[in-house]
């Protein structure tokens, strides 16, 4: 079973319904292996892309900061 399907199934069980077209499962902590109910939320594809970009942007800032400290 892949990580993507597991997160979706857990979220659908939490909601009591299937995800609708255009809805995606988002892991709030950006860890796709964290399936805790409080970590999963429904976002539209657009909202999900924005959240993923924010996470990458934070990671890039963190890496730049660490490189500058060396």
C-alpha positions, 0 to 999 in steps of 0.5 A: 500500500502506498503512503498516498492511499493510506492517508486518503483512506484514514481521512475518508474514515475520519470524515465518514465520506469519500473525498470529492473530486478536487479535494486532497489529503494534507498532512499538517506537519508535512510528514506523509507517514504521520496518519494521526487524525489531528494531522490530516485535513481536507484541502482543495488542490489549489490550497494543497499546492500553496501549503506544499510550496510554503513547506518547501520555502521554509525548508529552503530558508532553513538550509540557507541559514545552516549553510551561512552558519558554516 
